Amino acid sequence: MAHIVVLGAGTGGMPAAYELRAELGREHQITVVNEREYFQFVPSNPWIAVGWRERSDITFDIAPRLERKGINFVAKRCEKIDAENKKLELEGGESLDYDYLVIATGPRLAFEEVKGSGPEGNTHSICTVDHAEGAYDDYLKLLEKGSGTIVIGAMPFASCFGPAYEFAFIVDADLRKRKMRDKIKIKFVTSEPYIGHLGLGGVGDSKGMLESEMRNHHIEWITNAKTTKVEDGKLYCEELDEDGQKKKDHEVEFDFAMMLPSFKGVDAVANVPELCNPRGFVFVDEFQRNPTYPSIYSAGVCIAIPPVEATPVATGTPKTGYMIESMVTAIVHNISNELKGAEPDQKGAWNAICLADMGDTGAAFVALPQIPPRNVAWFKKGKWVHLAKIAFEKYFLRKMKKGSSEPIYEKYILSLLGINRLKDKH
């Protein structure tokens, strides 16, 4: 009997555990290790931050769901990975041996890279439900004040820009519902070289469409923004030109700020020799397996994917839901192959598909493959995307609570977008 450990219980780790159980049956042991006892549906955090959702709507206790499937659960932080001896060292001195390790931790939020940023500093985040709740508390204070400026955007080395755009438009929609939009300014400050870059070099007409939407919603912006520090009520950034030279200094005053931070790998993962790149993201081959430690697989935001293109201010490449789902399925089948004495042969499809809410409408984009040149580069806007995002939230949470292993994107999202099952591989 083999022991497969899944490190992380997010949108990659939980499906990985369920798919492993479905594929391997009860013959092998599966354990999930996560520092928190609850699952949180991160894509809904922008709604939490304006009071459209509550914590209970998007979180649930992990243990009873996994136990029903015969999956062990350990709610402790992993302090160290001993990859040579196939062992995890957990907080409190406990250790856990494994035959295969699936790393699905997501990122570490590197607030320390910009002085004064983060929930313990002067900006908010919507990367966790705790952070989103904190943002909502201060958002309410701004509403009570009745006027002010909101700054939203992304720091250098951020690699997931969609939530920043979502939050900007969601805040705009919420303020209009409250009949307060004329009292509060919204400014967008991003490390992207242009609006709609998204860490992908743009998708279809994302630049023109998002610029038009931001003009229509009276959202000002600064691009190529290298945020250098944040003080109470003031964000400092350097606007660079296309050659990376400083074009202008900005001191942006605000009453409320939500800036997505740079991402790095979590410490326990980043500290393993030869496992990761310099920012702590896991190296994987075409089968999602680490070249140095073949018993370690990895999926999701924590893997190393090179930027789509060089940008004046450093930007990372996003890992979207379809991509993560595809990586997880490949890992499950490759581990199954190895347990049967065969070689890994399944590859994840590194294609970008995203549904982004915009408050009362939404935008969907498809980039196949993610890295240009692309076979498909498609960007559409409509009320249907807003409704689809709500439906996706409810369906994904139901899937995680029930322990279903069916692929959501393959079964529903692609058909919704009118796309046949994808065969493109990275």
SEKOL-779193 format. One record per residue (C-alpha): x, y, z; residue number from 1; residue in one letter. Coordinates in steps of 0.001 Angstrom, whole numbers. Each point is the difference from the previous one (the first is absolute). Layout:
# residues N
      px      py      pz   n res
       X       Y       Z NUM   A
...
//
This chain:
# residues 426
      px      py      pz   n res
       0       0       0   1   M
    1325    3432    -981   2   A
    -484    3186    2009   3   H
    -785    3105   -2051   4   I
     100    3314    1859   5   V
   -1655    3114   -1407   6   V
    1486    3173    1462   7   L
   -2641    2721    -162   8   G
   -3794    -140      -4   9   A
   -1006    2772   -2353  10   G
   -1448     -19   -3499  11   T
    2772   -2351   -1092  12   G
     607   -2128    3081  13   G
   -3585    -980     817  14   M
    -846   -1150   -3552  15   P
    3337   -1851    -117  16   A
    -908   -1973    3122  17   A
   -3449    -891   -1318  18   Y
    1309    -990   -3436  19   E
    2766   -2100    1541  20   L
   -2529   -1877    2108  21   R
   -2276    -559   -3005  22   A
    2883   -1201   -2184  23   E
    1908   -2098    2540  24   L
   -2885   -1467    2000  25   G
     510    -986    3631  26   R
    3173   -1948    -621  27   E
    2269    2977     650  28   H
     153    2554    2817  29   Q
    -636    3681    -703  30   I
     686    2820    2460  31   T
    -672    3709    -398  32   V
    2103    2453    2011  33   V
   -1214    3593     332  34   N
     816    2690    2541  35   E
   -3675     973     341  36   R
   -2936   -2194     946  37   E
   -2280    1566   -2578  38   Y
    -257     239   -3783  39   F
    -455    3451   -1483  40   Q
   -1203     750   -3514  41   F
    2468    2756    -857  42   V
   -1732    1250   -3208  43   P
   -2892    1283    2147  44   S
    2188    2219    2201  45   N
    -711    3196   -2002  46   P
   -3669    -456     913  47   W
     908    -480    3682  48   I
    1849    3338     -45  49   A
   -3167    1942    -911  50   V
   -2401   -2022    2132  51   G
   -1601   -1985   -2840  52   W
    1086   -3259    1646  53   R
     748   -1112    3546  54   E
    2675   -2407    1185  55   R
   -2560   -2774     513  56   S
   -1017     263   -3660  57   D
    3425    -938   -1364  58   I
    1706   -2076    2719  59   T
    -581   -3386    1618  60   F
    1808   -2417    2312  61   D
    2269   -2326   -1939  62   I
     343   -3010    2323  63   A
   -3524   -1493    -200  64   P
     -74     256   -3801  65   R
    3318   -1766    -468  66   L
    -718   -2610    2654  67   E
   -3147   -1078   -1832  68   R
    2232    -881   -2945  69   K
    2529   -1854    2125  70   G
    2563    2796    -307  71   I
    2111     982    3016  72   N
     229    3649     961  73   F
    2692    1771    2044  74   V
    -703    3650     852  75   A
    3572    1116     655  76   K
    2559    2168   -1714  77   R
    2798   -1798   -1798  78   C
    3257    1382    1363  79   E
    2415   -1947   -2200  80   K
      58   -2418   -2924  81   I
    2766   -2607     216  82   D
    -133    -942   -3669  83   A
    2967   -2380     156  84   E
   -1690   -2139    2648  85   N
   -3581     611   -1169  86   K
   -1168    1529    3250  87   K
   -1931    3071    1125  88   L
     781    1660    3312  89   E
   -3110    1660    1439  90   L
    -476    2598    2707  91   E
     102   -1478    3470  92   G
    2711   -2505    -931  93   G
   -2210   -2481   -1854  94   E
    1384   -1618   -3155  95   S
   -1699   -1678   -2947  96   L
    1567   -2419   -2475  97   D
   -1176    -168   -3600  98   Y
     557   -1997   -3164  99   D
   -1321    2789   -2211 100   Y
    -469    3648     873 101   L
   -2355    2348   -1861 102   V
     847    3630     755 103   I
   -3053    2238    -413 104   A
     684    2673    2595 105   T
    -758    3066   -2052 106   G
    2286    3014     540 107   P
    1457    1851    2923 108   R
   -1157    3611     -27 109   L
    3242    1988      18 110   A
   -1208    3262    1536 111   F
    3493     641    1334 112   E
    1227     818   -3519 113   E
   -1748    3383     114 114   V
     507    1911    3235 115   K
   -3244     871    1751 116   G
   -2215   -2297   -2063 117   S
   -2342   -2737    1158 118   G
   -2763    -325    2603 119   P
    2516     566    2783 120   E
    1131    3124   -1821 121   G
   -1984    2474   -2052 122   N
   -1636   -2026   -2789 123   T
   -2578   -2740    -120 124   H
       6   -3311   -1852 125   S
   -2753   -2284   -1280 126   I
    2252   -3047    -283 127   C
   -1453   -1711    3095 128   T
   -3413     114    1638 129   V
    1561    1537    3131 130   D
    1534    2782   -2070 131   H
   -3243     567   -1889 132   A
   -1932     322    3272 133   E
    2534    2555    1213 134   G
    -417    1920   -3238 135   A
   -3771      48     456 136   Y
     340    1474    3497 137   D
    1986    2950   -1341 138   D
   -2225     302   -3069 139   Y
   -2950     532    2350 140   L
    1952    2748    1781 141   K
     503    1760   -3328 142   L
   -3696    -286    -749 143   L
    -767    1555    3378 144   E
    2386    2834    -789 145   K
   -1950     557   -3198 146   G
    2815    1066   -2337 147   S
    3591    -795    -896 148   G
    2298   -1827   -2396 149   T
     396   -3745    -479 150   I
    3211   -1379   -1524 151   V
     -86   -3505   -1475 152   I
    2681   -1849   -1932 153   G
    3022   -2271      56 154   A
    3557     186    1289 155   M
    3138   -1005   -1931 156   P
     324   -3795    -381 157   F
   -3749    -505     412 158   A
   -1091   -2856   -2228 159   S
   -3781       6     180 160   C
   -1519    3264   -1183 161   F
   -3586   -1072    -578 162   G
   -1094     480    3642 163   P
    1211    3615     -56 164   A
   -2145     793   -3039 165   Y
   -2908   -1914    1506 166   E
     229    1913    3261 167   F
     204    3377   -1737 168   A
   -3193    -633   -1970 169   F
   -1754   -1680    2942 170   I
     738    3003    2223 171   V
   -1262    2284   -2773 172   D
   -3233   -2020    -246 173   A
    -449     -66    3769 174   D
     468    3757     298 175   L
   -2525     584   -2781 176   R
   -2519   -2230    1783 177   K
     532    2100    3113 178   R
    -294    3203   -2097 179   K
    3453    1057    1212 180   M
    2113    -444   -3134 181   R
     170    3779    -583 182   D
    1489     472    3468 183   K
    2919   -2434    -323 184   I
    2826     -87   -2566 185   K
    1537   -3278   -1151 186   I
    3590    -195   -1264 187   K
    1651   -3101   -1454 188   F
    3768    -391     482 189   V
    1541   -3048   -1655 190   T
    3382   -1451    -880 191   S
   -1396   -1102   -3382 192   E
    1416    1858   -3019 193   P
   -3543     818   -1122 194   Y
   -3580    -517    1115 195   I
   -1146   -3496    -954 196   G
    3476   -1547    -122 197   H
   -1041   -2413    2786 198   L
    3453   -1552     191 199   G
    -774   -1648   -3341 200   L
    1097    2636   -2486 201   G
   -3665     811    -536 202   G
   -2711   -2348   -1220 203   V
   -1977     912   -3097 204   G
   -1209    3579     414 205   D
     443      20    3780 206   S
    1954    3270    -169 207   K
   -2585    1948   -1961 208   G
   -2988   -1507    1769 209   M
    1271     478    3551 210   L
    1275    3509    -712 211   E
   -3443     866   -1366 212   S
   -1722   -1499    3040 213   E
    2237    1889    2396 214   M
    -650    3288   -1816 215   R
   -3742    -675      38 216   N
     184    -671    3749 217   H
    2210    3053     651 218   H
    2911   -2047    1328 219   I
    3373    1727    -480 220   E
    3111   -2127    -413 221   W
    3785     -83     157 222   I
    1770   -2844   -1832 223   T
    3645   -1088     123 224   N
    -269     978    3644 225   A
    2826   -1151    2249 226   K
   -1393     509    3484 227   T
    2910     750    2330 228   T
   -1655     653    3369 229   K
   -3336     717    1629 230   V
    -629    2357    2880 231   E
   -3227     684    1838 232   D
   -2207    1493   -2692 233   G
    2695     286   -2669 234   K
    1395   -2433   -2594 235   L
    3334     764   -1676 236   Y
     770   -1431   -3423 237   C
    2325     558   -2930 238   E
   -1610     -60   -3428 239   E
    2469   -1556   -2456 240   L
     167     386   -3750 241   D
     135   -2907   -2456 242   E
    3791    -218     428 243   D
    -263    -341    3765 244   G
    1217    3530     689 245   Q
   -1753    2180    2542 246   K
   -2524    2233   -1716 247   K
   -1739    1587    2960 248   K
    -346    -191    3776 249   D
   -3477    -276    1468 250   H
   -1269     608    3507 251   E
   -3544   -1358     -12 252   V
   -2116    1022    2960 253   E
   -2708   -2397    1135 254   F
   -2530    -694    2702 255   D
    -183   -3725    -771 256   F
    2464   -2141   -1974 257   A
     -95   -3595   -1247 258   M
    3229    -985   -1744 259   M
     694   -3582   -1026 260   L
    3462    -942    1310 261   P
    2859   -1749   -1699 262   S
     -55   -3793     220 263   F
    2775   -2315    1154 264   K
     146   -3654     945 265   G
    -859    -992    3578 266   V
    3085    -376    2186 267   D
    -105   -3770     537 268   A
     -87    -522   -3763 269   V
    2413    2775    -986 270   A
    2666   -1270    2416 271   N
     373   -3432   -1646 272   V
    3271     -61   -1989 273   P
    -491    -152   -3788 274   E
   -3779    -303     283 275   L
    -873    3605    -907 276   C
    1013    3083   -1933 277   N
    1439    3024    1864 278   P
   -3498    1221     957 279   R
    -946   -3346    1492 280   G
   -2233   -1397   -2744 281   F
     264   -3729    -704 282   V
    1697   -1166   -3176 283   F
   -2100   -2587   -1854 284   V
     463   -1911   -3238 285   D
   -2701    -624   -2598 286   E
   -1551   -2624    2297 287   F
    -229    2426    2994 288   Q
    2866   -1873    1673 289   R
    3069    1622    1525 290   N
    3162    -912   -1969 291   P
    2195    -274    3110 292   T
   -2437   -1891    2228 293   Y
   -2175   -2280   -2192 294   P
   -2229    -929    2958 295   S
   -1149    3639     222 296   I
   -2717    1378   -2247 297   Y
   -1430    3508     109 298   S
   -2982    1957   -1329 299   A
   -1507    3445     189 300   G
    1334    3424     890 301   V
    3051   -1506    1732 302   C
    1616   -1346   -3196 303   I
    2634    1824   -2032 304   A
   -1253    1345   -3327 305   I
    2148    2584   -1794 306   P
   -1539    3395    -771 307   P
   -1776     212   -3335 308   V
    2224    2952    -884 309   E
    2464    2402    1609 310   A
   -1706    3086    1416 311   T
    1508    3259    1337 312   P
   -1384    -798    3465 313   V
     182   -3671     927 314   A
   -3272   -1878    -527 315   T
    -706   -3681     554 316   G
   -2100   -2421   -2027 317   T
   -3426    -913    1412 318   P
   -1112   -3580     559 319   K
   -3726    -116    -630 320   T
   -2622   -2549    1039 321   G
     -17   -2104   -3154 322   Y
    3775    -186      13 323   M
      67   -1150    3646 324   I
   -2713   -2589    -622 325   E
    1930   -1352   -2972 326   S
    3254    -184    1984 327   M
   -1722   -1882    2838 328   V
   -1556   -2574   -2334 329   T
    3357    -598   -1684 330   A
    1698    -518    3376 331   I
   -2626   -2485    1162 332   V
     313   -2143   -3116 333   H
    3797     183      45 334   N
     198   -1165    3625 335   I
   -2442   -2767    -870 336   S
    2235   -1014   -2899 337   N
    3046    -131    2236 338   E
   -1785   -2151    2576 339   L
    -828   -2418   -2811 340   K
    3629    -103   -1108 341   G
    -505    2220   -3048 342   A
    1519    3350    -897 343   E
   -1809    3354     337 344   P
   -1634     951   -3293 345   D
   -2624    2653     796 346   Q
     680    3688    -551 347   K
   -1891    2959    1378 348   G
   -1499    2439   -2490 349   A
    1534    3382     781 350   W
   -2897    1953   -1464 351   N
   -1472    3081    1689 352   A
   -3770     198     459 353   I
   -1545    2481    2410 354   C
   -3411    1313    1006 355   L
     376    3459    1575 356   A
   -2862    1710    1796 357   D
    -457    3736    -553 358   M
   -2745     683    2515 359   G
   -3074     -74   -2226 360   D
    1633   -1383   -3116 361   T
    3167   -2000    -640 362   G
    2798    -924   -2382 363   A
    1234   -3394   -1172 364   A
    3310    -647   -1677 365   F
    1592   -3010   -1646 366   V
    3691    -246    -965 367   A
     943   -3275   -1732 368   L
    2808    -623     653 369   P
     865    2435    2745 370   Q
    3383     867   -1492 371   I
    -193    1649   -3474 372   P
    -299    -640   -2892 373   P
   -3531   -1175     747 374   R
   -2553   -2039   -1858 375   N
   -2801    1817    1855 376   V
      51    3475    1577 377   A
   -3547     867    1017 378   W
   -1401    2661    2336 379   F
   -3740     632     434 380   K
   -2157    2066    2350 381   K
   -3596    -439    1099 382   G
   -2508    -436    2815 383   K
     164   -3752    -593 384   W
    3569     -79    1369 385   V
   -1130    1535    3295 386   H
   -2719   -2655     278 387   L
    2401   -2759   -1044 388   A
    2486    1042    2700 389   K
   -2720    -267    2651 390   I
   -1046   -3414   -1318 391   A
    3616   -1141     -81 392   F
     503    1024    3627 393   E
   -3030   -1983    1147 394   K
     876   -3037   -2080 395   Y
    3669    -111    1027 396   F
    -843     311    3696 397   L
   -2583   -2777    -355 398   R
    2578   -2172   -1745 399   K
    2549     549    2780 400   M
   -2539    -701    2744 401   K
   -1219   -3193   -1655 402   K
    3441   -1221   -1007 403   G
    -739    -235   -3724 404   S
    2927    -595   -2323 405   S
   -1653    1048   -3267 406   E
    1868    2707   -1971 407   P
   -2080    3171     159 408   I
    1699    1861   -2826 409   Y
     -65   -2926   -2403 410   E
   -3651    -758     731 411   K
   -1574    3429     396 412   Y
    2124    3079    -552 413   I
    1328    -946   -3431 414   L
   -3465    -855   -1260 415   S
   -1289    3293    1424 416   L
    2641    1829   -2022 417   L
    -766   -2077   -3090 418   G
    3410   -1669     -26 419   I
     617   -3675    -713 420   N
    2102   -2065    2364 421   R
    3540    1362    -138 422   L
    2860   -2088   -1257 423   K
    2711    2659     -49 424   D
    2851    -743    2376 425   K
    2723    2280    1243 426   H
//
